[in-house]
Amino acid sequence: MNPPRPATVPAFSALEFRSALGMFATGVTVVTARTAAGELVGLTANSFNSVSLDPPLVLWSLSQRSTSLEAFRTGTHYAINVLAADQQALALRFATPVGDRWAGTAWHPGATGAPLIDGAVAHFECFNRSRYEEGDHVIFVGQVELCGHQPGAAPLLFHGGRFYTEHPL
């Protein structure tokens, strides 16, 4: 048996790769936490995915260049807020690294202390179980301690660099 060959150097640009990834439609989340000093932290992420039902595990990833990385790396808990179709402005606000992202944002503290955004279609309150540095991102695996959702609520979707709402086929 021949040993597996190593991965080859990509024959495409980072822009081509990003454009191809953009063809995968995703939901939009805002991941939130509180620092040890009580400061609110939050950012838009569409890298959210389920991992396991037993135990209940989810994952998301964050750029190694993010100014919020240390808060998520050292914190014990965070929340993943799945945004509703009418929360596009919120997604854009939390994707921008300037200004006070929390100004005018309706939220309440979850059981773990992480902010839960009002009007989100789902919340996942997670224990920060593990982290993996891969490439230019850190993959966070959270063990879901509490979750909730609004049945029938329309989610905010992202595809090809644009926001969408769901339309049943």
Disulfide bonds with the S-S distance in Angstrom:
none
